[in-house]
Amino acid sequence: MRLQTRLAIACAKLANIIIRITIHKKGGTFPGYLARLIKPDILPALCDMVHGKIIVTMGTNGKTTVNNILYQAISAEGKKVLSNSTGANMINGITAAFVLAADRKGGLDIDYACIEVDELAALQVLPMLRPDCVLLTNIFRDQLDRFGEVDAILNKIKEALFTVPDARLIINCDDSLLAALASLCPNPVITYGINEQIFDSASRPPAPESLFCRVCGAKLDYDYFHYGQLGSYQCPCCGWQRPKPDFTAEKIVLKQQGYSFDLKGVHIDSCTDFPYNIYNILSAHTALCAENIPTERFALTMNTLDYGNHREEHFFINGSHVRLHLAKNPVGLQQKISLIQRDCAPKDIIFQINDRLQDGTDLSWLWDVNVTYLKTSHISSITVLGKRRHDMALRLKYDDIPCACAKSLKPSVWNLSLHGTGNIYIIVNYSGLLSANTLLRKLQRKSQLCSILRV
């Protein structure tokens, strides 16, 4: 069996090298697929070699960011950490992360593993990983054609958690869905949450997404909610309510550039523009404390954090400031609209909406977003792109928001960078993220070259 493991790892590494040489990309999930083909139980075999803890992160929004925070925070403490930080979170991608980190003899010298897991893959993956800790960020509607409604996701996660009953469950208790889920699972539970209203009205729809008590079915009362269904809730009929969080963020202050806040024994002075990253940092810190992982360098790491995966990027093209952001569901897009509104300067907006497999083909969620805030956001122009640009244009039209349809991102960005406000926001969903990043980097280099030639 040892020989079989070594063969699987060798073939996976060779496949990764060939892919990188031939198409100049990382091997992605294929090395994991190949390794499992040769040795089906290679993932649990490698997990047994991790010296310390295995932490799994799941949830609709934030899991890639939280996983990267955990990876960087533990690495900063001088530990050797394995992570699927590229976001390949199904069985083959997770297996690839382990086999590519192994040595030629089939050994794995790793202190900790931080693994992001797709919710629908949890039932298959969690019994193989046998994690010490499972962190859940939130459960929102996302890719309805793939996930279905939230009850289907919750049932999958619940079933998966029953396969790892000893894993410590870290939940966002501001999410009524997760609080109810935790009460039904055998796992020991640690909670985190935010005890004050910090999100503006543009960050959230008129009403919470989850309105009904998961115990008796009555309508919940909310003292406040942040976005989605995250907030302070209680049932007027049966008395079920938000648990008091074990860990929280306090003294939250909005500054000119980012937020500052206190965690347990740690002061964070973050440069993030997005208040939802307070949740991301809080959840990671909770998991580290729960697992007794050192956090001496946590504050310094967070203050210089690379959020990873190029989901929030800044570029400068022909003197214009270009911001690229990912929005993959109604909660995410509402947060980006809030960011746009908080910027009081004139601006140009580009929405690129696709319906490829990784985006989800059901884009009815566009109608769950309150776009009226765009009317008061000092917007000079809105351009819509992508395969479903006409859907986005129709959504804006219903709220009397004018826009122009275009077929290509490149000329749109270049023209706006020369003749626009000098302040450009580009919002894309999954399938457009990588190509948009690549294009904007090329345009940035082109503008720098043009500037040099003019001089």
Secondary structure, DSSP 4 states (H G I P E B T S, - for coil): -HHHHHHHHHHHHHHHHHHHHHHSS--TTHHHHHHHHH-TTHHHHHHTT-SS-EEEEE-SSSHHHHHHHHHHHHHHTT--EEE-TT---SHHHHHHHHHHHS-TTS----SEEEEE--GGGHHHHHHHH--SEEEE-------HHHH-SHHHHHHHHHHHHTT-TTSEEEEETTBHHHHHHHHHSSS-EEEEE--S--S-GGGS-SS-S--B-TTT-PBPEEEEEEETTEEEEE-TTT--BPPPPSEE-EEEEEETTEEEEEETTEEEEE--S-THHHHHHHHHHHHHHHTT---TTHHHHHHT----TTSEEEEEETTEEEEEEE--SHHHHHHHHHHHHH--S-EEEEEE---STTT-S--GGGGGS-GGGGGGS-EEEEEEESTTHHHHHHHHHTTT---EE-S-HHHHHHHHHHHS-SEEEEEE-HHHHHHHHHHHHHHHHHHHHHHHHH-
